[in-house]
């Protein structure tokens, strides 16, 4: 997995900026931008990051970073967690 380029992180984050949102709405907005969400945990991370302001500038989470899988899914960057 490779780290998500900053401009792509911002695209993903830009769809999460309206509150309140349901998980289904967030998933729909992310998919409209051409991304897939790897699993429910990643969806929760995306929602939590934006809600708590952790990802507003650099697309990072205090405990992990995001990555795109070869299939274009937003996923957790496992390599960055070590």
Jmol script that loads the backbone (N, CA, C; Angstrom):
load data "model"
ATOM      1  N   UNK A   1       0.830  -1.178   0.000  1.00  0.00           N
ATOM      2  CA  UNK A   1       0.000   0.000   0.000  1.00  0.00           C
ATOM      3  C   UNK A   1       0.877   1.244   0.000  1.00  0.00           C
ATOM      4  N   UNK A   2       0.400   2.271  -0.645  1.00  0.00           N
ATOM      5  CA  UNK A   2       1.121   3.533  -0.660  1.00  0.00           C
ATOM      6  C   UNK A   2       0.297   4.588   0.058  1.00  0.00           C
ATOM      7  N   UNK A   3       0.986   5.560   0.570  1.00  0.00           N
ATOM      8  CA  UNK A   3       0.296   6.644   1.277  1.00  0.00           C
ATOM      9  C   UNK A   3      -0.559   7.428   0.284  1.00  0.00           C
ATOM     10  N   UNK A   4      -1.712   7.853   0.727  1.00  0.00           N
ATOM     11  CA  UNK A   4      -2.614   8.619  -0.131  1.00  0.00           C
ATOM     12  C   UNK A   4      -2.001   9.995  -0.375  1.00  0.00           C
ATOM     13  N   UNK A   5      -1.865  10.393  -1.642  1.00  0.00           N
ATOM     14  CA  UNK A   5      -1.353  11.744  -1.902  1.00  0.00           C
ATOM     15  C   UNK A   5      -2.233  12.788  -1.220  1.00  0.00           C
ATOM     16  N   UNK A   6      -1.607  13.872  -0.786  1.00  0.00           N
ATOM     17  CA  UNK A   6      -2.322  14.879   0.001  1.00  0.00           C
ATOM     18  C   UNK A   6      -3.566  15.403  -0.705  1.00  0.00           C
ATOM     19  N   UNK A   7      -3.476  15.637  -2.025  1.00  0.00           N
ATOM     20  CA  UNK A   7      -4.645  16.174  -2.722  1.00  0.00           C
ATOM     21  C   UNK A   7      -5.800  15.180  -2.722  1.00  0.00           C
ATOM     22  N   UNK A   8      -5.500  13.885  -2.755  1.00  0.00           N
ATOM     23  CA  UNK A   8      -6.556  12.876  -2.697  1.00  0.00           C
ATOM     24  C   UNK A   8      -7.145  12.792  -1.298  1.00  0.00           C
ATOM     25  N   UNK A   9      -6.315  12.934  -0.284  1.00  0.00           N
ATOM     26  CA  UNK A   9      -6.832  12.942   1.084  1.00  0.00           C
ATOM     27  C   UNK A   9      -7.817  14.087   1.252  1.00  0.00           C
ATOM     28  N   UNK A  10      -7.464  15.227   0.713  1.00  0.00           N
ATOM     29  CA  UNK A  10      -8.341  16.390   0.846  1.00  0.00           C
ATOM     30  C   UNK A  10      -9.650  16.178   0.109  1.00  0.00           C
ATOM     31  N   UNK A  11      -9.605  15.496  -1.045  1.00  0.00           N
ATOM     32  CA  UNK A  11     -10.842  15.194  -1.762  1.00  0.00           C
ATOM     33  C   UNK A  11     -11.752  14.328  -0.909  1.00  0.00           C
ATOM     34  N   UNK A  12     -11.168  13.314  -0.284  1.00  0.00           N
ATOM     35  CA  UNK A  12     -11.968  12.438   0.578  1.00  0.00           C
ATOM     36  C   UNK A  12     -12.525  13.240   1.744  1.00  0.00           C
ATOM     37  N   UNK A  13     -11.690  14.041   2.374  1.00  0.00           N
ATOM     38  CA  UNK A  13     -12.145  14.817   3.524  1.00  0.00           C
ATOM     39  C   UNK A  13     -13.206  15.836   3.148  1.00  0.00           C
ATOM     40  N   UNK A  14     -13.112  16.362   1.940  1.00  0.00           N
ATOM     41  CA  UNK A  14     -14.053  17.410   1.550  1.00  0.00           C
ATOM     42  C   UNK A  14     -15.488  16.910   1.506  1.00  0.00           C
ATOM     43  N   UNK A  15     -15.671  15.617   1.323  1.00  0.00           N
ATOM     44  CA  UNK A  15     -17.034  15.086   1.278  1.00  0.00           C
ATOM     45  C   UNK A  15     -17.580  14.820   2.675  1.00  0.00           C
ATOM     46  N   UNK A  16     -16.758  15.001   3.685  1.00  0.00           N
ATOM     47  CA  UNK A  16     -17.176  14.692   5.051  1.00  0.00           C
ATOM     48  C   UNK A  16     -17.474  15.944   5.869  1.00  0.00           C
ATOM     49  N   UNK A  17     -17.560  17.095   5.225  1.00  0.00           N
ATOM     50  CA  UNK A  17     -17.566  18.346   5.971  1.00  0.00           C
ATOM     51  C   UNK A  17     -18.939  18.817   6.436  1.00  0.00           C
ATOM     52  N   UNK A  18     -20.001  18.126   6.080  1.00  0.00           N
ATOM     53  CA  UNK A  18     -21.340  18.549   6.488  1.00  0.00           C
ATOM     54  C   UNK A  18     -21.830  17.653   7.620  1.00  0.00           C
ATOM     55  N   UNK A  19     -22.252  18.253   8.720  1.00  0.00           N
ATOM     56  CA  UNK A  19     -22.783  17.507   9.860  1.00  0.00           C
ATOM     57  C   UNK A  19     -24.264  17.803  10.011  1.00  0.00           C
ATOM     58  N   UNK A  20     -25.084  16.958  10.582  1.00  0.00           N
ATOM     59  CA  UNK A  20     -24.737  15.587  10.940  1.00  0.00           C
ATOM     60  C   UNK A  20     -24.850  14.678   9.726  1.00  0.00           C
ATOM     61  N   UNK A  21     -24.169  13.578   9.765  1.00  0.00           N
ATOM     62  CA  UNK A  21     -24.171  12.647   8.649  1.00  0.00           C
ATOM     63  C   UNK A  21     -24.360  11.226   9.147  1.00  0.00           C
ATOM     64  N   UNK A  22     -24.969  10.442   8.314  1.00  0.00           N
ATOM     65  CA  UNK A  22     -25.061   9.020   8.602  1.00  0.00           C
ATOM     66  C   UNK A  22     -23.906   8.320   7.914  1.00  0.00           C
ATOM     67  N   UNK A  23     -23.603   7.115   8.356  1.00  0.00           N
ATOM     68  CA  UNK A  23     -22.546   6.335   7.710  1.00  0.00           C
ATOM     69  C   UNK A  23     -22.867   6.123   6.235  1.00  0.00           C
ATOM     70  N   UNK A  24     -24.142   5.885   5.930  1.00  0.00           N
ATOM     71  CA  UNK A  24     -24.533   5.659   4.534  1.00  0.00           C
ATOM     72  C   UNK A  24     -24.283   6.904   3.686  1.00  0.00           C
ATOM     73  N   UNK A  25     -24.559   8.065   4.250  1.00  0.00           N
ATOM     74  CA  UNK A  25     -24.345   9.304   3.504  1.00  0.00           C
ATOM     75  C   UNK A  25     -22.861   9.537   3.249  1.00  0.00           C
ATOM     76  N   UNK A  26     -22.037   9.305   4.267  1.00  0.00           N
ATOM     77  CA  UNK A  26     -20.592   9.462   4.090  1.00  0.00           C
ATOM     78  C   UNK A  26     -20.086   8.495   3.022  1.00  0.00           C
ATOM     79  N   UNK A  27     -20.519   7.248   3.099  1.00  0.00           N
ATOM     80  CA  UNK A  27     -20.084   6.257   2.113  1.00  0.00           C
ATOM     81  C   UNK A  27     -20.495   6.679   0.707  1.00  0.00           C
ATOM     82  N   UNK A  28     -21.714   7.164   0.564  1.00  0.00           N
ATOM     83  CA  UNK A  28     -22.198   7.596  -0.753  1.00  0.00           C
ATOM     84  C   UNK A  28     -21.357   8.758  -1.281  1.00  0.00           C
ATOM     85  N   UNK A  29     -21.055   9.728  -0.435  1.00  0.00           N
ATOM     86  CA  UNK A  29     -20.263  10.879  -0.868  1.00  0.00           C
ATOM     87  C   UNK A  29     -18.849  10.467  -1.273  1.00  0.00           C
ATOM     88  N   UNK A  30     -18.233   9.587  -0.491  1.00  0.00           N
ATOM     89  CA  UNK A  30     -16.886   9.129  -0.832  1.00  0.00           C
ATOM     90  C   UNK A  30     -16.913   8.375  -2.160  1.00  0.00           C
ATOM     91  N   UNK A  31     -17.911   7.511  -2.336  1.00  0.00           N
ATOM     92  CA  UNK A  31     -17.995   6.740  -3.581  1.00  0.00           C
ATOM     93  C   UNK A  31     -18.264   7.638  -4.781  1.00  0.00           C
ATOM     94  N   UNK A  32     -19.019   8.725  -4.597  1.00  0.00           N
ATOM     95  CA  UNK A  32     -19.257   9.662  -5.700  1.00  0.00           C
ATOM     96  C   UNK A  32     -17.954  10.278  -6.190  1.00  0.00           C
ATOM     97  N   UNK A  33     -16.973  10.387  -5.309  1.00  0.00           N
ATOM     98  CA  UNK A  33     -15.662  10.930  -5.675  1.00  0.00           C
ATOM     99  C   UNK A  33     -14.768   9.880  -6.331  1.00  0.00           C
ATOM    100  N   UNK A  34     -15.281   8.661  -6.480  1.00  0.00           N
ATOM    101  CA  UNK A  34     -14.509   7.629  -7.154  1.00  0.00           C
ATOM    102  C   UNK A  34     -13.693   6.746  -6.234  1.00  0.00           C
ATOM    103  N   UNK A  35     -13.951   6.803  -4.925  1.00  0.00           N
ATOM    104  CA  UNK A  35     -13.240   5.962  -3.970  1.00  0.00           C
ATOM    105  C   UNK A  35     -14.160   4.860  -3.471  1.00  0.00           C
ATOM    106  N   UNK A  36     -13.556   3.776  -3.048  1.00  0.00           N
ATOM    107  CA  UNK A  36     -14.295   2.746  -2.324  1.00  0.00           C
ATOM    108  C   UNK A  36     -13.740   2.719  -0.909  1.00  0.00           C
ATOM    109  N   UNK A  37     -14.581   2.344   0.025  1.00  0.00           N
ATOM    110  CA  UNK A  37     -14.158   2.259   1.420  1.00  0.00           C
ATOM    111  C   UNK A  37     -13.910   0.796   1.734  1.00  0.00           C
ATOM    112  N   UNK A  38     -12.719   0.495   2.244  1.00  0.00           N
ATOM    113  CA  UNK A  38     -12.302  -0.894   2.421  1.00  0.00           C
ATOM    114  C   UNK A  38     -13.222  -1.660   3.363  1.00  0.00           C
ATOM    115  N   UNK A  39     -13.636  -1.041   4.463  1.00  0.00           N
ATOM    116  CA  UNK A  39     -14.502  -1.730   5.420  1.00  0.00           C
ATOM    117  C   UNK A  39     -15.120  -0.711   6.374  1.00  0.00           C
ATOM    118  N   UNK A  40     -15.978  -1.203   7.249  1.00  0.00           N
ATOM    119  CA  UNK A  40     -16.693  -0.310   8.171  1.00  0.00           C
ATOM    120  C   UNK A  40     -15.746   0.406   9.125  1.00  0.00           C
ATOM    121  N   UNK A  41     -14.636  -0.224   9.485  1.00  0.00           N
ATOM    122  CA  UNK A  41     -13.684   0.426  10.378  1.00  0.00           C
ATOM    123  C   UNK A  41     -13.082   1.666   9.738  1.00  0.00           C
ATOM    124  N   UNK A  42     -12.785   1.572   8.444  1.00  0.00           N
ATOM    125  CA  UNK A  42     -12.221   2.723   7.744  1.00  0.00           C
ATOM    126  C   UNK A  42     -13.263   3.827   7.634  1.00  0.00           C
ATOM    127  N   UNK A  43     -14.507   3.466   7.367  1.00  0.00           N
ATOM    128  CA  UNK A  43     -15.580   4.461   7.313  1.00  0.00           C
ATOM    129  C   UNK A  43     -15.688   5.178   8.655  1.00  0.00           C
ATOM    130  N   UNK A  44     -15.636   4.432   9.734  1.00  0.00           N
ATOM    131  CA  UNK A  44     -15.671   5.039  11.060  1.00  0.00           C
ATOM    132  C   UNK A  44     -14.491   5.956  11.297  1.00  0.00           C
ATOM    133  N   UNK A  45     -13.307   5.554  10.817  1.00  0.00           N
ATOM    134  CA  UNK A  45     -12.112   6.384  10.960  1.00  0.00           C
ATOM    135  C   UNK A  45     -12.276   7.687  10.200  1.00  0.00           C
ATOM    136  N   UNK A  46     -12.769   7.599   8.969  1.00  0.00           N
ATOM    137  CA  UNK A  46     -12.966   8.812   8.181  1.00  0.00           C
ATOM    138  C   UNK A  46     -13.933   9.762   8.874  1.00  0.00           C
ATOM    139  N   UNK A  47     -15.035   9.223   9.384  1.00  0.00           N
ATOM    140  CA  UNK A  47     -16.025  10.056  10.063  1.00  0.00           C
ATOM    141  C   UNK A  47     -15.444  10.644  11.346  1.00  0.00           C
ATOM    142  N   UNK A  48     -14.753   9.830  12.112  1.00  0.00           N
ATOM    143  CA  UNK A  48     -14.185  10.284  13.376  1.00  0.00           C
ATOM    144  C   UNK A  48     -13.103  11.319  13.192  1.00  0.00           C
ATOM    145  N   UNK A  49     -12.259  11.136  12.179  1.00  0.00           N
ATOM    146  CA  UNK A  49     -11.195  12.105  11.924  1.00  0.00           C
ATOM    147  C   UNK A  49     -11.775  13.473  11.625  1.00  0.00           C
ATOM    148  N   UNK A  50     -12.747  13.510  10.737  1.00  0.00           N
ATOM    149  CA  UNK A  50     -13.307  14.799  10.351  1.00  0.00           C
ATOM    150  C   UNK A  50     -14.059  15.430  11.516  1.00  0.00           C
ATOM    151  N   UNK A  51     -14.827  14.640  12.224  1.00  0.00           N
ATOM    152  CA  UNK A  51     -15.633  15.162  13.329  1.00  0.00           C
ATOM    153  C   UNK A  51     -14.732  15.745  14.421  1.00  0.00           C
ATOM    154  N   UNK A  52     -13.584  15.128  14.645  1.00  0.00           N
ATOM    155  CA  UNK A  52     -12.690  15.570  15.709  1.00  0.00           C
ATOM    156  C   UNK A  52     -11.612  16.536  15.232  1.00  0.00           C
ATOM    157  N   UNK A  53     -11.624  16.856  13.932  1.00  0.00           N
ATOM    158  CA  UNK A  53     -10.672  17.818  13.410  1.00  0.00           C
ATOM    159  C   UNK A  53      -9.264  17.275  13.248  1.00  0.00           C
ATOM    160  N   UNK A  54      -9.067  15.967  13.414  1.00  0.00           N
ATOM    161  CA  UNK A  54      -7.718  15.408  13.331  1.00  0.00           C
ATOM    162  C   UNK A  54      -7.151  15.472  11.920  1.00  0.00           C
ATOM    163  N   UNK A  55      -8.040  15.378  10.941  1.00  0.00           N
ATOM    164  CA  UNK A  55      -7.550  15.220   9.579  1.00  0.00           C
ATOM    165  C   UNK A  55      -7.691  16.483   8.744  1.00  0.00           C
ATOM    166  N   UNK A  56      -8.061  17.565   9.357  1.00  0.00           N
ATOM    167  CA  UNK A  56      -8.397  18.749   8.573  1.00  0.00           C
ATOM    168  C   UNK A  56      -7.234  19.249   7.720  1.00  0.00           C
ATOM    169  N   UNK A  57      -6.004  19.152   8.206  1.00  0.00           N
ATOM    170  CA  UNK A  57      -4.879  19.698   7.459  1.00  0.00           C
ATOM    171  C   UNK A  57      -4.148  18.663   6.624  1.00  0.00           C
ATOM    172  N   UNK A  58      -3.801  17.531   7.205  1.00  0.00           N
ATOM    173  CA  UNK A  58      -2.867  16.652   6.500  1.00  0.00           C
ATOM    174  C   UNK A  58      -3.384  15.252   6.231  1.00  0.00           C
ATOM    175  N   UNK A  59      -4.646  14.983   6.538  1.00  0.00           N
ATOM    176  CA  UNK A  59      -5.188  13.662   6.232  1.00  0.00           C
ATOM    177  C   UNK A  59      -4.656  12.558   7.111  1.00  0.00           C
ATOM    178  N   UNK A  60      -4.084  12.898   8.254  1.00  0.00           N
ATOM    179  CA  UNK A  60      -3.551  11.859   9.128  1.00  0.00           C
ATOM    180  C   UNK A  60      -4.399  11.734  10.384  1.00  0.00           C
ATOM    181  N   UNK A  61      -4.314  10.597  10.970  1.00  0.00           N
ATOM    182  CA  UNK A  61      -5.006  10.272  12.214  1.00  0.00           C
ATOM    183  C   UNK A  61      -3.902  10.162  13.260  1.00  0.00           C
ATOM    184  N   UNK A  62      -4.164  10.475  14.518  1.00  0.00           N
ATOM    185  CA  UNK A  62      -3.097  10.392  15.526  1.00  0.00           C
ATOM    186  C   UNK A  62      -2.435   9.021  15.604  1.00  0.00           C
ATOM    187  N   UNK A  63      -3.180   7.961  15.301  1.00  0.00           N
ATOM    188  CA  UNK A  63      -2.653   6.617  15.479  1.00  0.00           C
ATOM    189  C   UNK A  63      -2.314   5.895  14.188  1.00  0.00           C
ATOM    190  N   UNK A  64      -2.617   6.465  13.063  1.00  0.00           N
ATOM    191  CA  UNK A  64      -2.399   5.745  11.808  1.00  0.00           C
ATOM    192  C   UNK A  64      -2.398   6.727  10.646  1.00  0.00           C
ATOM    193  N   UNK A  65      -2.200   6.217   9.458  1.00  0.00           N
ATOM    194  CA  UNK A  65      -2.329   7.025   8.251  1.00  0.00           C
ATOM    195  C   UNK A  65      -3.205   6.277   7.277  1.00  0.00           C
ATOM    196  N   UNK A  66      -3.695   6.980   6.287  1.00  0.00           N
ATOM    197  CA  UNK A  66      -4.541   6.345   5.295  1.00  0.00           C
ATOM    198  C   UNK A  66      -3.707   5.901   4.115  1.00  0.00           C
ATOM    199  N   UNK A  67      -4.225   4.957   3.389  1.00  0.00           N
ATOM    200  CA  UNK A  67      -3.570   4.503   2.171  1.00  0.00           C
ATOM    201  C   UNK A  67      -4.637   4.123   1.170  1.00  0.00           C
ATOM    202  N   UNK A  68      -4.240   4.015  -0.085  1.00  0.00           N
ATOM    203  CA  UNK A  68      -5.125   3.474  -1.106  1.00  0.00           C
ATOM    204  C   UNK A  68      -4.639   2.084  -1.450  1.00  0.00           C
ATOM    205  N   UNK A  69      -5.549   1.132  -1.468  1.00  0.00           N
ATOM    206  CA  UNK A  69      -5.193  -0.214  -1.905  1.00  0.00           C
ATOM    207  C   UNK A  69      -5.046  -0.203  -3.419  1.00  0.00           C
ATOM    208  N   UNK A  70      -4.468  -1.265  -4.001  1.00  0.00           N
ATOM    209  CA  UNK A  70      -4.375  -1.323  -5.460  1.00  0.00           C
ATOM    210  C   UNK A  70      -5.742  -1.211  -6.137  1.00  0.00           C
ATOM    211  N   UNK A  71      -6.804  -1.594  -5.436  1.00  0.00           N
ATOM    212  CA  UNK A  71      -8.156  -1.502  -5.998  1.00  0.00           C
ATOM    213  C   UNK A  71      -8.746  -0.103  -5.825  1.00  0.00           C
ATOM    214  N   UNK A  72      -7.979   0.820  -5.251  1.00  0.00           N
ATOM    215  CA  UNK A  72      -8.460   2.176  -5.071  1.00  0.00           C
ATOM    216  C   UNK A  72      -9.300   2.378  -3.832  1.00  0.00           C
ATOM    217  N   UNK A  73      -9.241   1.448  -2.898  1.00  0.00           N
ATOM    218  CA  UNK A  73     -10.012   1.580  -1.669  1.00  0.00           C
ATOM    219  C   UNK A  73      -9.256   2.425  -0.654  1.00  0.00           C
ATOM    220  N   UNK A  74      -9.989   3.225   0.080  1.00  0.00           N
ATOM    221  CA  UNK A  74      -9.392   3.929   1.205  1.00  0.00           C
ATOM    222  C   UNK A  74      -9.215   2.896   2.309  1.00  0.00           C
ATOM    223  N   UNK A  75      -8.015   2.745   2.814  1.00  0.00           N
ATOM    224  CA  UNK A  75      -7.735   1.721   3.814  1.00  0.00           C
ATOM    225  C   UNK A  75      -6.749   2.280   4.829  1.00  0.00           C
ATOM    226  N   UNK A  76      -6.523   1.530   5.872  1.00  0.00           N
ATOM    227  CA  UNK A  76      -5.500   1.906   6.837  1.00  0.00           C
ATOM    228  C   UNK A  76      -4.142   1.479   6.306  1.00  0.00           C
ATOM    229  N   UNK A  77      -3.150   2.330   6.463  1.00  0.00           N
ATOM    230  CA  UNK A  77      -1.795   2.010   6.020  1.00  0.00           C
ATOM    231  C   UNK A  77      -1.118   1.215   7.128  1.00  0.00           C
ATOM    232  N   UNK A  78      -1.199  -0.103   7.011  1.00  0.00           N
ATOM    233  CA  UNK A  78      -0.667  -0.977   8.063  1.00  0.00           C
ATOM    234  C   UNK A  78       0.834  -0.776   8.254  1.00  0.00           C
ATOM    235  N   UNK A  79       1.558  -0.503   7.180  1.00  0.00           N
ATOM    236  CA  UNK A  79       3.007  -0.337   7.279  1.00  0.00           C
ATOM    237  C   UNK A  79       3.370   0.862   8.147  1.00  0.00           C
ATOM    238  N   UNK A  80       2.529   1.873   8.136  1.00  0.00           N
ATOM    239  CA  UNK A  80       2.819   3.086   8.901  1.00  0.00           C
ATOM    240  C   UNK A  80       2.492   2.924  10.375  1.00  0.00           C
ATOM    241  N   UNK A  81       1.841   1.824  10.743  1.00  0.00           N
ATOM    242  CA  UNK A  81       1.432   1.640  12.131  1.00  0.00           C
ATOM    243  C   UNK A  81       2.497   0.983  12.994  1.00  0.00           C
ATOM    244  N   UNK A  82       3.573   0.531  12.386  1.00  0.00           N
ATOM    245  CA  UNK A  82       4.587  -0.189  13.168  1.00  0.00           C
ATOM    246  C   UNK A  82       5.440   0.746  13.992  1.00  0.00           C
TER     247      UNK A  82
END
end "model"
wireframe off; spacefill off
backbone 0.3
color backbone group
